Amino acid sequence: MAPKQFADLEELASQYVLEQLSSDELPDIAESLILRGMQSPNLLRLLAVEKGESSECARKYFEHSLSELGQQMPTRERAALILATQIANQIIDGTIPPDVGAMTIWKDLVVKLEKTPPELWLFVSNSSAIEDCQSDAGFWGTDHSELISQCQLEIRQAAERLIRSQKQP
């Protein structure tokens, strides 16, 4: 099984913090990191962990290896913003439609947080509105295409703002 895709250690740590990585995936990720030229004593230990073996052990080695590689664990909110920014980039470059990206931010990231960060609120509200419009159209046959288009525009604008805000120091 191929390990989950990640661009850098910050993204990897964010996926881990938001529980998007299973313990069984961690040895494969260690192998991927080693193949990228990264070295750490705990990466080697993690590589030796058998699937299904102690998940606590794998998590401990993974956390220590990220630390050894200079990557601190982000807070859950920071992790959500990091991953949401990547989704926002995909919305802007057209890789994914605005409604799909916003729904992913809402249902895969925001739900893991105690409260919605202000930077992500428009993704949640607009994807919820689109979901309601689609449900209403399916049930009653009503056309909400103008409202859906407005929501998608607001999602693109929120994506641009999120990207800009995350680039600032």
Backbone as a chain_set.jsonl record, in Angstrom:
{"seq": "MAPKQFADLEELASQYVLEQLSSDELPDIAESLILRGMQSPNLLRLLAVEKGESSECARKYFEHSLSELGQQMPTRERAALILATQIANQIIDGTIPPDVGAMTIWKDLVVKLEKTPPELWLFVSNSSAIEDCQSDAGFWGTDHSELISQCQLEIRQAAERLIRSQKQP", "coords": {"N": [[0.841, -1.179, 0.0], [0.61, 2.168, -0.896], [1.997, 4.997, 0.76], [0.153, 7.697, 2.322], [-0.202, 10.736, 0.525], [1.945, 13.578, 0.756], [3.24, 16.872, 0.875], [5.24, 18.094, 2.361], [6.987, 18.099, 5.557], [5.502, 19.631, 7.35], [2.883, 19.463, 6.369], [2.529, 16.711, 6.639], [2.751, 16.404, 9.445], [0.494, 17.863, 10.113], [-1.574, 16.301, 9.017], [-1.28, 14.092, 10.663], [-1.834, 15.16, 13.242], [-4.518, 15.77, 12.929], [-5.59, 13.307, 12.819], [-5.596, 11.886, 10.388], [-3.978, 9.941, 9.553], [-3.323, 6.538, 9.852], [-2.008, 4.296, 12.338], [-0.948, 2.063, 11.12], [-0.131, 3.06, 8.677], [2.123, 4.515, 9.207], [4.775, 3.215, 9.216], [5.153, 2.904, 6.409], [5.175, 5.557, 5.642], [7.468, 6.36, 6.949], [9.34, 4.961, 5.433], [8.998, 6.29, 2.986], [9.898, 8.855, 3.691], [12.579, 8.318, 4.282], [13.425, 7.513, 1.76], [13.284, 9.954, 0.555], [15.537, 11.055, 1.447], [15.733, 11.765, 4.103], [16.893, 11.461, 7.426], [16.827, 9.832, 10.543], [17.085, 8.522, 13.803], [14.702, 7.522, 14.97], [13.054, 7.265, 12.756], [14.134, 5.054, 11.499], [13.607, 3.159, 13.466], [10.818, 3.24, 13.375], [10.385, 2.314, 10.813], [10.93, -0.359, 11.172], [8.772, -1.293, 12.593], [6.155, -3.56, 12.637], [3.159, -3.918, 10.696], [0.097, -3.631, 12.401], [1.314, -4.155, 14.754], [2.191, -2.751, 17.923], [0.361, 0.11, 18.054], [0.706, 2.33, 19.588], [3.447, 2.382, 19.965], [4.341, 2.834, 17.328], [3.238, 5.382, 16.895], [4.655, 6.862, 18.816], [7.323, 6.617, 17.887], [6.993, 7.895, 15.433], [6.253, 10.539, 16.152], [8.577, 11.282, 17.55], [10.431, 11.058, 15.482], [9.632, 13.085, 13.689], [10.171, 15.287, 15.288], [12.963, 15.014, 15.523], [13.61, 15.576, 12.923], [13.169, 18.215, 12.84], [10.581, 19.195, 12.779], [7.919, 20.577, 14.396], [4.942, 19.619, 16.135], [1.91, 20.854, 14.986], [-0.766, 22.859, 16.415], [-4.171, 21.705, 16.646], [-5.914, 23.519, 15.388], [-4.104, 25.048, 13.853], [-3.107, 23.021, 12.214], [-5.425, 22.398, 10.756], [-5.731, 24.799, 9.332], [-3.396, 24.76, 7.77], [-3.81, 22.478, 6.132], [-6.243, 23.213, 4.974], [-5.445, 25.414, 3.497], [-3.968, 24.208, 1.497], [-6.014, 22.886, 0.157], [-7.455, 25.122, -0.61], [-5.667, 26.208, -2.471], [-5.937, 24.278, -4.466], [-8.562, 24.721, -5.194], [-8.37, 27.29, -6.313], [-6.564, 26.837, -8.43], [-8.113, 25.237, -9.983], [-8.122, 22.495, -9.757], [-9.863, 21.143, -8.1], [-13.427, 21.441, -7.756], [-15.027, 24.384, -6.359], [-17.166, 23.827, -4.508], [-16.689, 21.167, -3.768], [-14.139, 21.34, -2.621], [-14.675, 23.096, -0.465], [-16.497, 21.563, 0.962], [-14.849, 19.452, 1.703], [-13.036, 20.781, 3.375], [-14.811, 21.482, 5.42], [-15.983, 18.949, 6.272], [-13.839, 17.212, 6.639], [-11.875, 18.565, 8.033], [-12.7, 20.858, 9.709], [-14.615, 19.659, 11.333], [-13.089, 18.27, 13.119], [-12.284, 20.023, 14.988], [-12.723, 22.053, 17.949], [-13.923, 24.533, 17.687], [-14.862, 26.573, 14.902], [-12.35, 28.033, 12.999], [-12.108, 31.526, 12.214], [-11.146, 32.011, 9.625], [-12.023, 29.861, 8.182], [-14.74, 29.83, 8.2], [-16.414, 30.761, 6.044], [-16.111, 28.741, 4.155], [-17.387, 26.597, 5.379], [-20.04, 27.621, 5.799], [-20.885, 28.225, 3.168], [-20.594, 25.76, 1.843], [-22.415, 24.281, 3.268], [-24.765, 25.647, 2.593], [-24.85, 25.101, -0.16], [-25.124, 22.328, -0.067], [-27.648, 22.175, 1.143], [-29.191, 23.405, -0.874], [-28.874, 21.572, -2.975], [-30.054, 19.32, -1.857], [-32.651, 20.264, -1.506], [-33.308, 20.709, -4.181], [-33.259, 18.098, -5.117], [-35.337, 16.975, -3.665], [-37.608, 18.683, -3.963], [-37.376, 19.609, -6.513], [-36.603, 22.145, -7.126], [-34.855, 24.96, -8.528], [-31.793, 26.13, -7.739], [-29.677, 27.359, -8.912], [-28.569, 29.938, -9.231], [-28.074, 30.796, -6.59], [-26.293, 28.773, -5.801], [-24.18, 29.299, -7.569], [-23.418, 31.809, -6.57], [-22.56, 31.057, -4.012], [-20.374, 29.43, -4.72], [-18.698, 31.333, -5.85], [-18.176, 32.892, -3.566], [-16.778, 30.98, -2.118], [-14.472, 30.664, -3.683], [-13.416, 33.251, -3.365], [-12.977, 33.216, -0.6], [-11.045, 31.26, -0.539], [-8.925, 32.526, -1.858], [-8.42, 34.596, -0.013], [-7.668, 33.087, 2.236], [-5.321, 31.836, 1.35], [-3.693, 34.104, 0.915], [-3.583, 35.09, 3.565], [-2.202, 33.079, 4.9], [0.289, 33.254, 3.827], [1.411, 35.465, 4.894], [3.752, 36.589, 7.352]], "CA": [[0.0, 0.0, 0.0], [1.38, 3.414, -0.971], [1.666, 5.902, 1.867], [-0.618, 8.898, 2.039], [0.601, 11.777, -0.115], [2.216, 14.788, 1.518], [4.228, 17.717, 0.2], [6.359, 18.405, 3.25], [6.807, 17.626, 6.934], [4.428, 20.395, 7.989], [1.623, 18.839, 5.948], [2.496, 15.386, 7.249], [2.442, 16.599, 10.86], [-0.903, 18.318, 10.172], [-2.416, 15.121, 8.804], [-1.165, 13.271, 11.868], [-2.53, 15.835, 14.339], [-5.966, 15.692, 12.675], [-5.937, 11.882, 12.797], [-5.822, 11.425, 9.03], [-3.013, 8.875, 9.312], [-3.454, 5.417, 10.78], [-0.727, 3.777, 12.827], [-0.437, 1.108, 10.133], [0.483, 3.8, 7.566], [3.334, 5.213, 9.639], [6.01, 2.622, 8.692], [5.271, 3.231, 4.982], [5.553, 6.967, 5.574], [8.891, 6.393, 7.326], [10.092, 4.528, 4.25], [8.938, 7.383, 2.017], [10.777, 9.927, 4.17], [13.955, 7.847, 4.107], [13.692, 7.568, 0.312], [13.454, 11.377, 0.234], [16.836, 11.464, 1.965], [15.674, 12.196, 5.501], [17.46, 10.47, 8.336], [16.522, 10.021, 11.949], [17.07, 7.223, 14.482], [13.34, 7.025, 15.171], [12.51, 6.85, 11.453], [14.585, 3.668, 11.309], [12.826, 2.334, 14.401], [9.455, 3.19, 12.853], [10.423, 1.458, 9.627], [10.978, -1.75, 11.623], [7.508, -1.663, 13.24], [5.279, -4.375, 11.782], [1.752, -3.505, 10.664], [-0.712, -4.294, 13.41], [2.06, -4.175, 16.008], [1.795, -1.691, 18.835], [0.102, 1.402, 17.424], [1.288, 3.335, 20.477], [4.877, 2.397, 19.655], [4.489, 3.487, 16.02], [2.962, 6.808, 17.075], [5.763, 7.439, 19.577], [8.467, 6.73, 16.97], [6.67, 8.89, 14.419], [6.349, 11.861, 16.764], [9.992, 11.551, 17.826], [11.158, 11.245, 14.218], [9.334, 14.429, 13.19], [10.93, 16.211, 16.124], [14.372, 14.888, 15.121], [13.741, 16.198, 11.599], [12.967, 19.655, 13.009], [9.177, 19.563, 12.582], [7.084, 20.557, 15.587], [3.536, 19.295, 15.906], [1.047, 22.039, 15.052], [-2.03, 22.71, 17.136], [-5.222, 21.195, 15.758], [-6.393, 24.634, 14.561], [-3.055, 25.363, 12.873], [-3.088, 21.905, 11.258], [-6.578, 22.573, 9.866], [-5.435, 25.917, 8.43], [-2.371, 24.307, 6.817], [-4.434, 21.586, 5.15], [-7.265, 23.99, 4.256], [-4.741, 26.254, 2.522], [-3.655, 23.362, 0.342], [-7.274, 22.694, -0.57], [-7.749, 26.422, -1.227], [-4.829, 26.286, -3.681], [-6.545, 23.406, -5.477], [-9.776, 25.418, -5.663], [-7.943, 28.401, -7.169], [-5.963, 26.361, -9.689], [-9.113, 24.484, -10.736], [-7.948, 21.051, -9.585], [-11.126, 20.656, -7.541], [-14.472, 22.466, -7.767], [-15.157, 25.091, -5.084], [-18.06, 23.169, -3.551], [-16.026, 19.953, -3.28], [-13.084, 21.787, -1.717], [-15.273, 23.637, 0.76], [-17.081, 20.431, 1.696], [-13.716, 18.731, 2.279], [-12.574, 21.586, 4.508], [-15.81, 21.37, 6.475], [-16.253, 17.612, 6.794], [-12.609, 16.491, 6.973], [-10.98, 19.348, 8.881], [-13.375, 21.66, 10.731], [-15.317, 18.783, 12.281], [-12.117, 17.768, 14.096], [-11.928, 21.13, 15.87], [-13.751, 22.435, 18.907], [-14.651, 25.662, 17.114], [-14.449, 26.888, 13.54], [-11.524, 29.24, 12.866], [-12.774, 32.527, 11.374], [-10.67, 31.894, 8.236], [-12.675, 28.716, 7.523], [-16.185, 29.917, 8.348], [-17.109, 30.885, 4.756], [-16.123, 27.427, 3.499], [-18.43, 25.806, 6.042], [-21.388, 28.155, 5.556], [-21.252, 28.099, 1.754], [-20.778, 24.351, 1.463], [-23.679, 23.885, 3.88], [-25.835, 26.22, 1.766], [-24.906, 24.333, -1.409], [-25.681, 21.014, 0.279], [-29.093, 22.381, 1.335], [-29.78, 23.674, -2.193], [-28.897, 20.32, -3.735], [-31.054, 18.47, -1.224], [-33.948, 20.85, -1.837], [-33.554, 20.459, -5.604], [-33.566, 16.683, -5.26], [-36.609, 16.66, -3.036], [-38.704, 19.498, -4.487], [-37.151, 19.929, -7.919], [-36.375, 23.58, -7.291], [-33.575, 25.34, -9.129], [-31.063, 27.106, -6.935], [-28.386, 27.531, -9.6], [-28.015, 31.274, -8.972], [-27.54, 30.781, -5.231], [-25.114, 27.892, -5.805], [-23.108, 30.053, -8.238], [-22.972, 32.827, -5.615], [-21.797, 30.352, -2.963], [-19.096, 29.01, -5.289], [-17.893, 32.552, -5.967], [-17.723, 33.225, -2.213], [-15.775, 29.979, -1.744], [-13.219, 31.049, -4.376], [-12.896, 34.451, -2.702], [-12.465, 32.784, 0.712], [-9.802, 30.527, -0.813], [-7.886, 33.534, -2.144], [-8.086, 35.267, 1.252], [-6.953, 32.146, 3.089], [-3.962, 31.698, 0.795], [-2.96, 35.346, 1.236], [-3.373, 35.209, 5.022], [-1.222, 32.092, 5.346], [1.602, 33.65, 3.31], [1.919, 36.55, 5.723], [4.486, 36.06, 8.513]], "C": [[0.888, 1.244, 0.0], [0.997, 4.319, 0.192], [0.856, 7.091, 1.395], [0.306, 9.962, 1.451], [0.762, 12.972, 0.814], [3.333, 15.542, 0.818], [5.456, 17.939, 1.067], [6.037, 17.918, 4.658], [5.686, 18.361, 7.658], [3.059, 19.803, 7.627], [1.46, 17.468, 6.6], [2.122, 15.489, 8.73], [0.98, 17.032, 11.026], [-1.867, 17.158, 9.97], [-2.43, 14.241, 10.051], [-1.983, 13.858, 13.015], [-4.048, 15.73, 14.166], [-6.434, 14.258, 12.429], [-6.307, 11.384, 11.41], [-4.85, 10.313, 8.632], [-3.238, 7.761, 10.323], [-2.063, 4.962, 11.21], [-0.109, 2.811, 11.828], [0.23, 1.801, 8.945], [1.861, 4.367, 7.928], [4.639, 4.55, 9.181], [6.221, 2.909, 7.193], [5.689, 4.684, 4.792], [7.023, 7.121, 5.947], [9.756, 5.992, 6.137], [10.133, 5.634, 3.199], [9.87, 8.522, 2.409], [12.248, 9.556, 3.986], [14.341, 7.899, 2.631], [13.854, 9.003, -0.171], [14.766, 11.93, 0.8], [16.836, 11.932, 3.407], [16.176, 11.07, 6.395], [17.164, 10.849, 9.775], [16.53, 8.645, 12.6], [15.656, 6.657, 14.648], [12.632, 6.683, 13.863], [12.894, 5.399, 11.189], [13.829, 2.722, 12.238], [11.399, 2.157, 13.88], [9.369, 2.275, 11.641], [10.364, -0.023, 10.015], [9.686, -2.213, 12.288], [6.643, -2.42, 12.236], [3.853, -3.834, 11.827], [0.961, -4.315, 11.685], [-0.002, -4.425, 14.747], [1.599, -2.979, 16.834], [1.611, -0.354, 18.119], [0.686, 2.531, 18.275], [2.787, 3.48, 20.196], [5.126, 3.129, 18.338], [4.267, 4.982, 16.143], [4.112, 7.501, 17.799], [6.978, 7.631, 18.657], [8.226, 7.817, 15.923], [6.829, 10.303, 14.987], [7.804, 12.237, 17.036], [10.767, 11.795, 16.532], [10.876, 12.624, 13.627], [10.111, 15.477, 13.977], [12.417, 16.199, 15.735], [14.633, 15.544, 13.768], [13.437, 17.699, 11.647], [11.533, 20.127, 12.822], [8.415, 19.452, 13.894], [5.653, 20.188, 15.202], [2.711, 20.575, 16.001], [-0.133, 21.784, 15.983], [-3.063, 22.174, 16.147], [-5.731, 22.313, 14.832], [-5.37, 24.978, 13.481], [-2.987, 24.274, 11.799], [-4.24, 22.04, 10.259], [-6.324, 23.703, 8.872], [-4.397, 25.528, 7.378], [-3.009, 23.452, 5.725], [-5.511, 22.308, 4.344], [-6.619, 24.884, 3.202], [-4.355, 25.447, 1.291], [-4.9, 23.101, -0.499], [-7.654, 23.991, -1.28], [-6.92, 26.61, -2.502], [-5.407, 25.432, -4.804], [-7.829, 24.02, -6.028], [-9.378, 26.496, -6.662], [-7.354, 27.911, -8.485], [-6.902, 25.46, -10.497], [-8.983, 22.974, -10.634], [-9.206, 20.41, -9.006], [-12.151, 21.784, -7.582], [-14.606, 23.121, -6.392], [-16.029, 24.365, -4.062], [-17.434, 21.911, -2.964], [-14.92, 20.327, -2.287], [-13.635, 22.291, -0.39], [-15.869, 22.521, 1.611], [-15.979, 19.616, 2.373], [-13.175, 19.477, 3.495], [-13.529, 21.42, 5.692], [-15.819, 19.972, 7.106], [-15.003, 16.811, 7.156], [-11.726, 17.246, 7.956], [-11.715, 20.029, 10.032], [-14.072, 20.771, 11.761], [-14.379, 18.231, 13.358], [-11.731, 18.833, 15.132], [-13.062, 21.422, 16.84], [-14.566, 23.621, 18.422], [-14.057, 25.973, 15.743], [-13.574, 28.133, 13.533], [-12.215, 30.237, 11.935], [-12.385, 32.401, 9.893], [-11.395, 30.791, 7.469], [-14.199, 28.8, 7.544], [-16.915, 29.988, 7.006], [-17.124, 29.578, 3.969], [-17.256, 26.574, 4.075], [-19.818, 26.315, 5.672], [-21.809, 27.991, 4.102], [-21.413, 26.652, 1.321], [-22.07, 23.811, 2.082], [-24.859, 24.399, 3.051], [-25.976, 25.448, 0.452], [-25.515, 22.961, -1.155], [-27.199, 21.122, 0.47], [-29.804, 22.61, 0.001], [-29.906, 22.389, -3.007], [-29.935, 19.363, -3.168], [-32.461, 18.953, -1.584], [-34.3, 20.58, -3.299], [-33.929, 18.999, -5.832], [-34.935, 16.323, -4.719], [-37.777, 17.38, -3.703], [-38.554, 19.847, -5.962], [-36.911, 21.409, -8.172], [-34.971, 23.847, -7.825], [-32.935, 26.45, -8.298], [-29.724, 27.439, -7.589], [-27.761, 28.898, -9.343], [-27.387, 31.339, -7.573], [-26.282, 29.916, -5.143], [-23.929, 28.602, -6.465], [-22.542, 31.124, -7.309], [-22.123, 32.193, -4.505], [-20.419, 29.924, -3.485], [-18.155, 30.204, -5.465], [-17.339, 32.942, -4.587], [-16.666, 32.241, -1.72], [-14.439, 30.321, -2.406], [-12.59, 32.275, -3.712], [-12.313, 34.105, -1.327], [-11.146, 32.035, 0.537], [-8.656, 31.499, -1.072], [-7.453, 34.236, -0.865], [-7.287, 34.349, 2.174], [-5.51, 31.985, 2.63], [-3.124, 32.923, 1.134], [-2.627, 35.427, 2.728], [-2.322, 34.233, 5.521], [0.18, 32.383, 4.829], [2.23, 34.734, 4.16], [2.625, 35.97, 6.946], [3.731, 36.226, 9.812]], "O": [[1.81, 1.353, 0.808], [-0.173, 4.404, 0.567], [0.873, 7.444, 0.216], [1.468, 10.066, 1.845], [-0.151, 13.333, 1.556], [4.246, 14.947, 0.246], [6.581, 17.967, 0.567], [4.953, 17.393, 4.915], [4.995, 17.773, 8.491], [2.189, 19.663, 8.487], [0.372, 17.115, 7.056], [1.27, 14.741, 9.209], [0.309, 16.614, 11.97], [-2.867, 17.049, 10.68], [-3.472, 13.714, 10.44], [-2.734, 13.144, 13.68], [-4.778, 15.615, 15.15], [-7.523, 14.025, 11.905], [-7.213, 10.565, 11.257], [-4.898, 9.809, 7.51], [-3.333, 8.02, 11.522], [-1.072, 5.216, 10.525], [1.113, 2.744, 11.7], [1.067, 1.198, 8.273], [2.666, 4.662, 7.045], [5.554, 5.271, 8.782], [7.353, 3.132, 6.764], [6.464, 5.002, 3.889], [7.742, 7.914, 5.339], [10.784, 6.615, 5.871], [11.176, 5.886, 2.595], [10.555, 9.089, 1.558], [13.06, 10.388, 3.58], [15.46, 8.287, 2.292], [14.493, 9.244, -1.196], [15.068, 13.115, 0.653], [17.845, 12.449, 3.886], [15.917, 9.891, 6.15], [17.239, 12.013, 10.167], [16.03, 7.688, 12.009], [15.441, 5.455, 14.485], [11.696, 5.884, 13.868], [12.078, 4.61, 10.713], [13.457, 1.617, 11.842], [10.841, 1.061, 13.936], [8.391, 1.547, 11.47], [9.814, -0.841, 9.278], [9.516, -3.408, 12.526], [6.432, -1.957, 11.114], [3.394, -3.353, 12.862], [1.139, -5.526, 11.812], [-0.622, -4.762, 15.756], [0.676, -2.274, 16.427], [2.576, 0.242, 17.64], [1.109, 3.56, 17.748], [3.317, 4.591, 20.195], [6.031, 3.959, 18.253], [5.015, 5.771, 15.567], [4.497, 8.611, 17.43], [7.589, 8.7, 18.657], [9.138, 8.565, 15.571], [7.465, 11.158, 14.371], [8.216, 13.37, 16.784], [11.657, 12.644, 16.491], [11.791, 13.269, 13.115], [10.64, 16.431, 13.408], [13.046, 17.253, 15.632], [15.741, 16.01, 13.499], [13.446, 18.371, 10.615], [11.288, 21.328, 12.716], [8.279, 18.359, 14.444], [5.22, 20.424, 14.074], [2.804, 21.3, 16.991], [-0.456, 20.639, 16.297], [-2.836, 22.194, 14.937], [-5.953, 22.087, 13.642], [-5.734, 25.178, 12.322], [-2.827, 24.574, 10.615], [-4.056, 21.824, 9.061], [-6.666, 23.58, 7.695], [-4.512, 25.927, 6.219], [-2.776, 23.676, 4.537], [-5.673, 22.041, 3.153], [-7.188, 25.087, 2.129], [-4.411, 25.952, 0.17], [-4.836, 23.098, -1.728], [-8.12, 23.965, -2.419], [-7.428, 27.117, -3.502], [-5.367, 25.828, -5.968], [-8.142, 23.851, -7.207], [-9.975, 26.606, -7.733], [-7.609, 28.496, -9.538], [-6.533, 24.977, -11.567], [-9.666, 22.246, -11.355], [-9.571, 19.291, -9.365], [-11.79, 22.954, -7.457], [-14.331, 22.487, -5.374], [-15.676, 24.293, -2.885], [-17.628, 21.618, -1.785], [-14.787, 19.7, -1.236], [-13.122, 21.952, 0.676], [-15.757, 22.539, 2.837], [-16.159, 19.143, 3.495], [-12.889, 18.867, 4.525], [-13.094, 21.239, 6.829], [-15.681, 19.831, 8.321], [-15.092, 15.835, 7.901], [-10.909, 16.634, 8.645], [-11.391, 19.802, 11.198], [-14.109, 21.111, 12.944], [-14.843, 17.772, 14.402], [-10.944, 18.567, 16.04], [-14.216, 21.08, 16.585], [-15.761, 23.714, 18.705], [-12.895, 25.67, 15.469], [-14.0, 29.185, 14.009], [-12.846, 29.827, 10.961], [-13.206, 32.656, 9.012], [-11.383, 30.785, 6.239], [-14.877, 27.945, 6.974], [-17.944, 29.333, 6.844], [-18.052, 29.333, 3.198], [-17.987, 25.914, 3.336], [-20.68, 25.53, 5.275], [-22.96, 27.654, 3.825], [-22.287, 26.347, 0.508], [-22.742, 22.974, 1.479], [-25.832, 23.678, 2.832], [-27.09, 25.173, 0.006], [-26.333, 22.487, -1.943], [-27.947, 20.259, 0.009], [-30.889, 22.075, -0.228], [-30.928, 22.152, -3.65], [-30.62, 18.671, -3.921], [-33.34, 18.16, -1.921], [-35.445, 20.263, -3.62], [-34.808, 18.695, -6.639], [-35.614, 15.454, -5.266], [-38.812, 16.773, -3.976], [-39.498, 20.327, -6.588], [-37.006, 21.872, -9.309], [-34.039, 23.073, -7.607], [-33.47, 27.552, -8.176], [-28.754, 27.762, -6.903], [-26.538, 29.003, -9.247], [-26.294, 31.878, -7.405], [-25.314, 30.292, -4.481], [-22.804, 28.516, -5.974], [-21.328, 31.327, -7.261], [-21.092, 32.741, -4.116], [-19.419, 30.041, -2.776], [-16.949, 30.084, -5.248], [-16.162, 33.282, -4.465], [-15.757, 32.625, -0.985], [-13.393, 30.27, -1.759], [-11.375, 32.329, -3.521], [-11.275, 34.641, -0.939], [-10.24, 32.158, 1.361], [-7.549, 31.315, -0.565], [-6.261, 34.451, -0.647], [-6.336, 34.79, 2.819], [-4.588, 31.998, 3.446], [-1.986, 32.799, 1.586], [-1.512, 35.791, 3.101], [-1.613, 34.537, 6.48], [1.156, 31.825, 5.331], [3.449, 34.906, 4.151], [2.165, 34.982, 7.519], [4.224, 35.829, 10.868]]}, "num_chains": 1, "name": "protein.A"}
